[in-house]
């Protein structure tokens, strides 16, 4: 199993950028599929992006495609979410998640979750 801790959230103006980081513990980090989800007040948690265990395959929600980039550095046990051209509708708590399977876009398949980091985009 792994433990996940997100960081890098904050307040940014529309059109700006942020990079979120997710630090993981455990010696088997490289064997896990990693994903990012987000949840706004009063809404359900939704898929944002995911990355295969070897980093060769990426998946994005239509709402962020072309603006967000997910990546991982297995040597540092860290996964990143680079967010560009941010919009007010991107405002949410962003969560990092991990699974040993390959159901990339399903929040129900992820086994481990971080505590979340707040991202607020002002207009």
Secondary structure, 3 states (H helix, E strand, C coil): CCCEEEECCEEEECCCCEEEEEEECCCCHHHCEEEEEEECCCCCCEEEEEECCCCCCEEECCCCCCCEEEEEEHHHCEEEEEECCCCHHHCEEEEEEEECCCCCCCHHHCCEECCCEEEEEEC
